[in-house]
Amino acid sequence: MAKDMTLLWGSGSSPCWRIQIMLEEKQLKGCNQKLLSFEKMEHKSQEVLDVNLRGQLPAFKCGKHILNESYAACFFLENQYKSQGTKLIPDSPDAQALMYQRMFETFTFSQKIADVIYYNYLVPEGERHDSAVQRNREALTTELKLWEGYLKKTDCCLAGKEFTLADVLVYPGVAYLFYCGLCRERYPALAKYYDGLKDRPSIKATWPPTWQGAPAQDVLKTI
Ligand SMILES: N[C@@H](CCC(=O)N[C@@H](CS)C(=O)NCC(=O)O)C(=O)O
């Protein structure tokens, strides 16, 4: 079945990375994966538009099914390959509730990260205000403290001891924070979570190639 799958992806994109981690966890090794370049605007190529009408990555085809939304793709793969590879949805109501809660909280988390990192990209020159920049930074700080609190209470993973779909979906965003220079000392529980899963085979094997050996970023250094 994996031979029937095609993933067009871009390096450093959390949504793409989620699907790649998922493919590894479910041992779907034969998927045809093609790395495209955002810099060269390859995400706007006909090849992508044929699968993803928005001209965005990931563009993922699984047999006759198109699953360009990373959450949809990950849920689909987990459900289709329940008994293959890692079981990613726990049976226990406690762990399952926590998993769902954390994974859907990521939308808010990601938005706050984007509001800070992409401010200049999102807001046209002339409409930018220092007060808005400050507000976004404060909102992200509050959010980060919330996740610090969550992670202080868990074992290695977001929903307890077991690696679940919540980790597949949230980890790439956490890795991105540290790639952007988040201070490890100020956010020790996030750093511990980041370090703890860095060498998990599915994560290590799919680490964004453009991050390796890249110069340190500092956009989040003072958050
Ligand atoms: N909604 C998609 C994400 C799609 C998306 O925003 N992709 C970005 C890369 S992370 C992209 O292709 N951006 C280029 C563009 O929108 O032109 C998901 O969560 O899977």
The ligand as an ORCA input file, in Angstrom:
! r2SCAN-3c Opt
* xyz 0 1
  N      -3.001     23.248      6.425
  C      -1.845     22.454      6.110
  C      -0.608     23.353      6.013
  C      -0.433     23.920      4.687
  C       0.617     25.019      4.729
  O       0.385     26.085      5.341
  N       1.770     24.771      4.102
  C       2.814     25.769      4.041
  C       4.142     25.157      4.465
  S       4.102     24.767      6.167
  C       2.976     26.214      2.598
  O       2.968     25.431      1.694
  N       3.154     27.540      2.440
  C       3.369     28.122      1.152
  C       2.198     28.876      0.663
  O       1.141     28.925      1.332
  O       2.300     29.447     -0.419
  C      -1.601     21.421      7.191
  O      -1.760     21.732      8.369
  O      -1.230     20.329      6.843
*
